[in-house]
Amino acid sequence: MARFSMNYIMDAVNDLPALPQMACKIMDLTDDPRATAQDVGNAISQDQGLTSKVLRMANSAYYGYSRQVATAAEATVLLGFATIRSVVLAASMNDILCRELTGYALGPGDLWKHSYGTAMASRYIAKRSRYKAIEVAYTAGLLHDIGKVILNKVMNEIYQDVVEEAIQKQISFLEAENRVLGFNHAVIGSGLARKWKFPADIVEAIAFHHNPGEAEKDRFLTAFVHISDALCSSMGLGVGADGMLYPVSKSAMELLGLGGKDIEMITDEISDVIIELQRGM
């Protein structure tokens, strides 16, 4: 029987802070058709820490520019509004995702490594699939496990119960969460994304990233996140208690036209990139 009501959990969602003001400002600017790269660059430049992260990203080998990028405005021109949104969101989420989550057996920085890796892998697979909005795939990947931050306090009290349920019944950690709690971190994370006013397709991808076959709005986006989540778990990137018994959806693999050799190739392609860009962030 569930020990905590959904109302109890959603109160925890409501207690979480809104997205940082600077992140909201940049997102609004990049949505404004009248905004210029100089406008966005000037806004970023108001935050020294954010400026530093954006410049490190723009100057990384991943983007391969032959000359040094010196200003936030120049970085915005080179990276484009969509990528700048992703960089700013990642920088803004760094502190939240770097928390130690003992309720999920995740040390300091573990959730960040896993979330960032999933974001990069989602972007890569989306680009490989010629998806229309690769930065949306990045954002969904970055936020897919945000519900764990909210549930961490609860999980500290019932962690052993969930682990035992998963082991004894040979079910996934997510299903064990459902049985013990009555809900899971994916559902709670989608509620937070909705509160933060992210688009419905991203909210859905977070809600169903363990069960991509249940997605209705954008099955491809949810499949990108699901496969990337599993891939990063297999790479050992921030794997906590729920890394055990992680079933990969065969239908998601088929939807994206992926086989075992494709996953091996993708892993090889993104592993060095993820490590490099994590250092930059």
Contacts in CASP RR format, 6 or more apart in sequence:
PFRMAT RR
TARGET T0000
AUTHOR 0000-0000-0000
METHOD contacts of the structure
MODEL  1
MARFSMNYIMDAVNDLPALPQMACKIMDLTDDPRATAQDVGNAISQDQGL
TSKVLRMANSAYYGYSRQVATAAEATVLLGFATIRSVVLAASMNDILCRE
LTGYALGPGDLWKHSYGTAMASRYIAKRSRYKAIEVAYTAGLLHDIGKVI
LNKVMNEIYQDVVEEAIQKQISFLEAENRVLGFNHAVIGSGLARKWKFPA
DIVEAIAFHHNPGEAEKDRFLTAFVHISDALCSSMGLGVGADGMLYPVSK
SAMELLGLGGKDIEMITDEISDVIIELQRGM
2 180 0 8 1.000
2 181 0 8 1.000
2 182 0 8 1.000
2 183 0 8 1.000
3 157 0 8 1.000
3 158 0 8 1.000
3 180 0 8 1.000
3 181 0 8 1.000
4 154 0 8 1.000
4 181 0 8 1.000
6 183 0 8 1.000
9 150 0 8 1.000
9 151 0 8 1.000
9 154 0 8 1.000
9 183 0 8 1.000
9 188 0 8 1.000
10 191 0 8 1.000
12 150 0 8 1.000
12 151 0 8 1.000
12 153 0 8 1.000
12 154 0 8 1.000
13 150 0 8 1.000
13 188 0 8 1.000
13 189 0 8 1.000
13 191 0 8 1.000
13 192 0 8 1.000
13 195 0 8 1.000
14 195 0 8 1.000
16 149 0 8 1.000
16 150 0 8 1.000
16 192 0 8 1.000
16 195 0 8 1.000
18 24 0 8 1.000
18 196 0 8 1.000
19 27 0 8 1.000
19 92 0 8 1.000
19 196 0 8 1.000
20 92 0 8 1.000
22 43 0 8 1.000
22 46 0 8 1.000
22 47 0 8 1.000
22 50 0 8 1.000
22 88 0 8 1.000
22 92 0 8 1.000
23 88 0 8 1.000
23 89 0 8 1.000
23 91 0 8 1.000
23 92 0 8 1.000
25 43 0 8 1.000
26 40 0 8 1.000
26 43 0 8 1.000
26 44 0 8 1.000
26 84 0 8 1.000
26 85 0 8 1.000
26 88 0 8 1.000
27 85 0 8 1.000
27 88 0 8 1.000
27 89 0 8 1.000
29 35 0 8 1.000
29 39 0 8 1.000
29 40 0 8 1.000
29 43 0 8 1.000
30 40 0 8 1.000
30 81 0 8 1.000
30 82 0 8 1.000
30 84 0 8 1.000
30 85 0 8 1.000
35 81 0 8 1.000
37 73 0 8 1.000
37 76 0 8 1.000
37 77 0 8 1.000
37 80 0 8 1.000
37 81 0 8 1.000
38 73 0 8 1.000
40 72 0 8 1.000
40 73 0 8 1.000
40 76 0 8 1.000
40 81 0 8 1.000
40 84 0 8 1.000
41 71 0 8 1.000
41 72 0 8 1.000
41 73 0 8 1.000
41 75 0 8 1.000
41 76 0 8 1.000
42 72 0 8 1.000
42 73 0 8 1.000
44 50 0 8 1.000
44 51 0 8 1.000
44 54 0 8 1.000
44 72 0 8 1.000
44 75 0 8 1.000
44 76 0 8 1.000
44 84 0 8 1.000
44 88 0 8 1.000
45 51 0 8 1.000
45 71 0 8 1.000
45 72 0 8 1.000
45 73 0 8 1.000
49 91 0 8 1.000
50 88 0 8 1.000
50 91 0 8 1.000
50 92 0 8 1.000
51 72 0 8 1.000
53 87 0 8 1.000
53 90 0 8 1.000
53 91 0 8 1.000
53 280 0 8 1.000
53 281 0 8 1.000
54 72 0 8 1.000
54 75 0 8 1.000
54 84 0 8 1.000
54 87 0 8 1.000
54 88 0 8 1.000
54 91 0 8 1.000
55 69 0 8 1.000
55 70 0 8 1.000
55 71 0 8 1.000
55 72 0 8 1.000
55 75 0 8 1.000
56 280 0 8 1.000
56 281 0 8 1.000
57 63 0 8 1.000
57 75 0 8 1.000
57 79 0 8 1.000
57 87 0 8 1.000
57 277 0 8 1.000
57 280 0 8 1.000
57 281 0 8 1.000
58 65 0 8 1.000
58 69 0 8 1.000
58 74 0 8 1.000
58 75 0 8 1.000
58 78 0 8 1.000
58 79 0 8 1.000
59 65 0 8 1.000
59 68 0 8 1.000
59 69 0 8 1.000
60 276 0 8 1.000
60 277 0 8 1.000
60 280 0 8 1.000
61 276 0 8 1.000
62 273 0 8 1.000
62 276 0 8 1.000
62 277 0 8 1.000
63 78 0 8 1.000
63 79 0 8 1.000
65 78 0 8 1.000
69 75 0 8 1.000
69 78 0 8 1.000
75 84 0 8 1.000
76 84 0 8 1.000
79 87 0 8 1.000
82 133 0 8 1.000
82 134 0 8 1.000
82 135 0 8 1.000
83 135 0 8 1.000
85 135 0 8 1.000
85 139 0 8 1.000
86 119 0 8 1.000
86 123 0 8 1.000
86 135 0 8 1.000
86 138 0 8 1.000
86 139 0 8 1.000
86 142 0 8 1.000
89 139 0 8 1.000
89 142 0 8 1.000
90 116 0 8 1.000
90 119 0 8 1.000
90 142 0 8 1.000
90 281 0 8 1.000
91 281 0 8 1.000
93 115 0 8 1.000
93 142 0 8 1.000
93 143 0 8 1.000
93 146 0 8 1.000
94 112 0 8 1.000
94 281 0 8 1.000
96 146 0 8 1.000
96 149 0 8 1.000
97 109 0 8 1.000
97 111 0 8 1.000
97 112 0 8 1.000
97 115 0 8 1.000
97 116 0 8 1.000
97 146 0 8 1.000
97 149 0 8 1.000
98 108 0 8 1.000
98 109 0 8 1.000
98 111 0 8 1.000
98 112 0 8 1.000
99 108 0 8 1.000
99 109 0 8 1.000
99 111 0 8 1.000
99 149 0 8 1.000
99 152 0 8 1.000
100 106 0 8 1.000
100 107 0 8 1.000
100 108 0 8 1.000
100 109 0 8 1.000
100 110 0 8 1.000
101 107 0 8 1.000
101 110 0 8 1.000
101 111 0 8 1.000
101 148 0 8 1.000
101 149 0 8 1.000
101 152 0 8 1.000
101 155 0 8 1.000
102 152 0 8 1.000
102 156 0 8 1.000
102 159 0 8 1.000
103 151 0 8 1.000
103 152 0 8 1.000
103 155 0 8 1.000
103 156 0 8 1.000
103 159 0 8 1.000
103 241 0 8 1.000
104 111 0 8 1.000
104 148 0 8 1.000
104 152 0 8 1.000
104 155 0 8 1.000
104 159 0 8 1.000
104 240 0 8 1.000
104 241 0 8 1.000
104 242 0 8 1.000
105 159 0 8 1.000
105 240 0 8 1.000
105 241 0 8 1.000
106 114 0 8 1.000
106 148 0 8 1.000
106 238 0 8 1.000
106 240 0 8 1.000
109 238 0 8 1.000
110 238 0 8 1.000
110 239 0 8 1.000
110 240 0 8 1.000
111 145 0 8 1.000
111 148 0 8 1.000
111 149 0 8 1.000
111 238 0 8 1.000
112 278 0 8 1.000
113 237 0 8 1.000
113 238 0 8 1.000
113 278 0 8 1.000
114 145 0 8 1.000
114 232 0 8 1.000
114 233 0 8 1.000
114 237 0 8 1.000
114 238 0 8 1.000
114 239 0 8 1.000
115 141 0 8 1.000
115 142 0 8 1.000
115 143 0 8 1.000
115 144 0 8 1.000
115 145 0 8 1.000
115 146 0 8 1.000
116 142 0 8 1.000
116 274 0 8 1.000
116 277 0 8 1.000
116 278 0 8 1.000
116 281 0 8 1.000
117 228 0 8 1.000
117 232 0 8 1.000
117 237 0 8 1.000
117 270 0 8 1.000
117 274 0 8 1.000
117 278 0 8 1.000
118 141 0 8 1.000
118 142 0 8 1.000
118 144 0 8 1.000
118 145 0 8 1.000
118 225 0 8 1.000
118 228 0 8 1.000
118 229 0 8 1.000
118 231 0 8 1.000
118 232 0 8 1.000
118 237 0 8 1.000
119 138 0 8 1.000
119 139 0 8 1.000
119 141 0 8 1.000
119 142 0 8 1.000
119 228 0 8 1.000
120 138 0 8 1.000
120 270 0 8 1.000
120 273 0 8 1.000
120 274 0 8 1.000
120 277 0 8 1.000
121 227 0 8 1.000
121 228 0 8 1.000
121 231 0 8 1.000
121 232 0 8 1.000
121 266 0 8 1.000
121 270 0 8 1.000
121 274 0 8 1.000
122 137 0 8 1.000
122 138 0 8 1.000
122 140 0 8 1.000
122 141 0 8 1.000
122 224 0 8 1.000
122 225 0 8 1.000
122 228 0 8 1.000
123 134 0 8 1.000
123 135 0 8 1.000
123 137 0 8 1.000
123 138 0 8 1.000
124 266 0 8 1.000
124 269 0 8 1.000
124 270 0 8 1.000
124 273 0 8 1.000
125 137 0 8 1.000
125 224 0 8 1.000
125 227 0 8 1.000
125 228 0 8 1.000
125 256 0 8 1.000
125 258 0 8 1.000
125 266 0 8 1.000
126 133 0 8 1.000
126 134 0 8 1.000
126 136 0 8 1.000
126 137 0 8 1.000
126 138 0 8 1.000
126 220 0 8 1.000
126 221 0 8 1.000
126 224 0 8 1.000
127 134 0 8 1.000
128 266 0 8 1.000
129 220 0 8 1.000
129 224 0 8 1.000
129 256 0 8 1.000
131 137 0 8 1.000
131 220 0 8 1.000
131 221 0 8 1.000
131 224 0 8 1.000
136 199 0 8 1.000
136 201 0 8 1.000
136 202 0 8 1.000
136 221 0 8 1.000
137 221 0 8 1.000
137 224 0 8 1.000
137 225 0 8 1.000
139 198 0 8 1.000
139 202 0 8 1.000
140 201 0 8 1.000
140 202 0 8 1.000
140 205 0 8 1.000
140 206 0 8 1.000
140 209 0 8 1.000
140 221 0 8 1.000
140 222 0 8 1.000
140 224 0 8 1.000
140 225 0 8 1.000
141 205 0 8 1.000
141 209 0 8 1.000
141 224 0 8 1.000
141 225 0 8 1.000
141 228 0 8 1.000
141 229 0 8 1.000
143 189 0 8 1.000
143 193 0 8 1.000
143 198 0 8 1.000
143 202 0 8 1.000
143 206 0 8 1.000
144 186 0 8 1.000
144 205 0 8 1.000
144 206 0 8 1.000
144 209 0 8 1.000
144 225 0 8 1.000
144 229 0 8 1.000
145 185 0 8 1.000
145 189 0 8 1.000
145 229 0 8 1.000
146 189 0 8 1.000
146 192 0 8 1.000
146 193 0 8 1.000
146 206 0 8 1.000
147 185 0 8 1.000
147 186 0 8 1.000
147 188 0 8 1.000
147 189 0 8 1.000
147 192 0 8 1.000
148 155 0 8 1.000
148 185 0 8 1.000
150 185 0 8 1.000
150 188 0 8 1.000
150 189 0 8 1.000
150 192 0 8 1.000
151 177 0 8 1.000
151 181 0 8 1.000
151 185 0 8 1.000
151 188 0 8 1.000
154 181 0 8 1.000
155 162 0 8 1.000
158 180 0 8 1.000
158 181 0 8 1.000
159 241 0 8 1.000
161 180 0 8 1.000
162 173 0 8 1.000
162 176 0 8 1.000
162 177 0 8 1.000
162 180 0 8 1.000
162 181 0 8 1.000
162 241 0 8 1.000
163 173 0 8 1.000
163 176 0 8 1.000
163 241 0 8 1.000
165 171 0 8 1.000
165 176 0 8 1.000
165 179 0 8 1.000
165 180 0 8 1.000
166 172 0 8 1.000
166 173 0 8 1.000
166 175 0 8 1.000
166 176 0 8 1.000
166 244 0 8 1.000
166 245 0 8 1.000
167 244 0 8 1.000
169 175 0 8 1.000
169 176 0 8 1.000
169 179 0 8 1.000
170 245 0 8 1.000
171 179 0 8 1.000
171 245 0 8 1.000
172 210 0 8 1.000
172 242 0 8 1.000
172 245 0 8 1.000
172 246 0 8 1.000
172 247 0 8 1.000
173 241 0 8 1.000
173 242 0 8 1.000
173 243 0 8 1.000
173 244 0 8 1.000
173 245 0 8 1.000
173 246 0 8 1.000
174 184 0 8 1.000
174 185 0 8 1.000
174 186 0 8 1.000
174 210 0 8 1.000
174 242 0 8 1.000
177 183 0 8 1.000
177 184 0 8 1.000
177 185 0 8 1.000
178 184 0 8 1.000
184 210 0 8 1.000
186 206 0 8 1.000
186 207 0 8 1.000
186 208 0 8 1.000
186 209 0 8 1.000
186 210 0 8 1.000
186 211 0 8 1.000
187 207 0 8 1.000
189 206 0 8 1.000
189 207 0 8 1.000
190 203 0 8 1.000
190 204 0 8 1.000
190 206 0 8 1.000
190 207 0 8 1.000
191 203 0 8 1.000
191 207 0 8 1.000
193 202 0 8 1.000
193 203 0 8 1.000
193 206 0 8 1.000
194 203 0 8 1.000
200 217 0 8 1.000
201 217 0 8 1.000
201 218 0 8 1.000
201 221 0 8 1.000
202 221 0 8 1.000
204 215 0 8 1.000
204 216 0 8 1.000
204 217 0 8 1.000
204 218 0 8 1.000
204 221 0 8 1.000
204 222 0 8 1.000
205 215 0 8 1.000
205 218 0 8 1.000
205 221 0 8 1.000
205 222 0 8 1.000
205 224 0 8 1.000
205 225 0 8 1.000
206 225 0 8 1.000
208 214 0 8 1.000
208 215 0 8 1.000
208 222 0 8 1.000
208 226 0 8 1.000
209 222 0 8 1.000
209 225 0 8 1.000
209 226 0 8 1.000
209 229 0 8 1.000
210 226 0 8 1.000
210 229 0 8 1.000
211 249 0 8 1.000
212 219 0 8 1.000
212 222 0 8 1.000
212 223 0 8 1.000
212 225 0 8 1.000
212 226 0 8 1.000
212 249 0 8 1.000
212 251 0 8 1.000
212 252 0 8 1.000
212 255 0 8 1.000
213 219 0 8 1.000
213 222 0 8 1.000
213 249 0 8 1.000
213 251 0 8 1.000
213 252 0 8 1.000
215 221 0 8 1.000
215 222 0 8 1.000
215 223 0 8 1.000
219 255 0 8 1.000
220 255 0 8 1.000
220 256 0 8 1.000
222 252 0 8 1.000
223 249 0 8 1.000
223 252 0 8 1.000
223 255 0 8 1.000
223 256 0 8 1.000
224 256 0 8 1.000
226 248 0 8 1.000
226 249 0 8 1.000
226 252 0 8 1.000
227 248 0 8 1.000
227 249 0 8 1.000
227 252 0 8 1.000
227 253 0 8 1.000
227 256 0 8 1.000
227 258 0 8 1.000
227 263 0 8 1.000
230 246 0 8 1.000
230 248 0 8 1.000
231 263 0 8 1.000
231 266 0 8 1.000
231 267 0 8 1.000
232 238 0 8 1.000
233 239 0 8 1.000
233 243 0 8 1.000
233 246 0 8 1.000
234 267 0 8 1.000
235 267 0 8 1.000
235 271 0 8 1.000
237 274 0 8 1.000
253 259 0 8 1.000
258 266 0 8 1.000
END
